Amino acid sequence: MKRTYHISLNIKTPDGGFEAYGRYELGSDKAFARMLFEQLKGDEGVFERSVLHMDLTEVENGIPFVQAVRHCTLDELADNTRRITCGVFKRFALDGSAFDT
């Protein structure tokens, strides 16, 4: 069973649905993916006014399972993007780790 993790960026559309517009690949380390996602700013609850949210998704054998959600403001999204980029950089560039293939 191949498992991978990613964080997707989603925006509310005029019809009330959400459209994914970006994704951060986190590799196959569940502990790393959860630790990184837990550092993100935003609310776990679902609110009618939510326009932006980020999902932590586990993909097993090609089937995605959303593990957690953070609804965030534009400022929180910007900070979260910085946190994710720093975390991924440290993990894969500085630690010498690579995506498990």
C-alpha positions as CSV (number, residue, x, y, z in Angstrom):
1,M,0.0,0.0,0.0
2,K,1.6,3.2,-1.2
3,R,0.6,6.2,0.9
4,T,1.5,9.8,0.1
5,Y,0.5,13.1,1.7
6,H,-0.2,16.6,0.3
7,I,-1.8,19.9,1.4
8,S,-4.2,21.3,-1.1
9,L,-5.2,25.0,-1.4
10,N,-8.9,25.6,-2.0
11,I,-11.0,28.7,-2.8
12,K,-14.8,29.2,-2.7
13,T,-16.4,29.7,-6.1
14,P,-19.4,31.9,-6.8
15,D,-21.7,28.9,-6.8
16,G,-20.7,28.0,-3.2
17,G,-18.4,25.1,-4.0
18,F,-14.7,24.9,-3.5
19,E,-12.1,24.7,-6.3
20,A,-8.5,23.4,-5.7
21,Y,-5.9,25.8,-7.1
22,G,-2.7,24.5,-5.7
23,R,-1.0,21.6,-3.9
24,Y,2.1,20.9,-1.8
25,E,3.5,17.4,-2.1
26,L,4.8,16.2,1.3
27,G,6.0,12.7,0.5
28,S,5.1,9.5,2.3
29,D,6.1,10.4,6.0
30,K,2.8,10.6,7.9
31,A,4.4,12.1,11.0
32,F,6.1,14.8,9.0
33,A,2.8,15.7,7.1
34,R,0.8,15.8,10.4
35,M,3.5,17.8,12.2
36,L,3.7,20.4,9.4
37,F,-0.1,20.7,9.1
38,E,-0.6,21.2,12.8
39,Q,1.7,24.2,12.7
40,L,-0.7,26.0,10.3
41,K,-2.9,28.9,11.2
42,G,-6.6,28.9,10.7
43,D,-9.8,27.4,12.1
44,E,-10.7,23.8,12.1
45,G,-14.4,24.5,12.1
46,V,-16.5,25.0,8.9
47,F,-18.0,28.5,8.6
48,E,-20.4,29.8,6.0
49,R,-18.1,32.8,5.5
50,S,-15.0,30.7,4.8
51,V,-13.5,31.5,1.4
52,L,-10.1,29.8,1.7
53,H,-9.1,26.5,3.2
54,M,-6.3,24.1,3.2
55,D,-6.7,20.3,3.4
56,L,-4.2,17.7,4.6
57,T,-4.9,14.7,2.3
58,E,-3.6,11.1,2.5
59,V,-3.6,9.3,-0.8
60,E,-3.6,5.5,-0.5
61,N,-3.5,3.5,-3.8
62,G,-4.7,6.5,-5.7
63,I,-7.7,7.2,-3.4
64,P,-7.6,10.5,-1.5
65,F,-8.8,10.8,2.1
66,V,-9.0,14.3,3.7
67,Q,-7.4,14.0,7.1
68,A,-7.8,17.6,8.4
69,V,-8.9,21.1,7.2
70,R,-7.9,24.6,8.1
71,H,-10.1,27.5,7.0
72,C,-8.0,30.6,6.9
73,T,-7.9,34.3,6.0
74,L,-5.6,35.6,3.2
75,D,-3.0,36.7,5.8
76,E,-3.1,33.3,7.4
77,L,-2.8,31.6,4.0
78,A,0.3,33.7,3.3
79,D,1.9,32.7,6.6
80,N,0.9,29.1,6.1
81,T,2.5,29.1,2.6
82,R,5.7,30.4,4.2
83,R,5.6,27.7,6.9
84,I,5.0,24.9,4.4
85,T,7.7,26.0,2.1
86,C,10.2,26.3,5.0
87,G,9.2,22.9,6.4
88,V,9.4,21.2,3.0
89,F,12.8,22.9,2.2
90,K,14.2,21.8,5.6
91,R,12.9,18.2,5.1
92,F,13.9,17.6,1.5
93,A,16.8,20.0,0.9
94,L,18.7,20.4,4.1
95,D,18.1,16.9,5.7
96,G,19.0,15.2,2.5
97,S,15.7,13.3,2.6
98,A,14.0,12.6,-0.7
99,F,10.5,11.7,-1.7
100,D,10.0,7.9,-1.3
101,T,9.6,6.5,-4.8
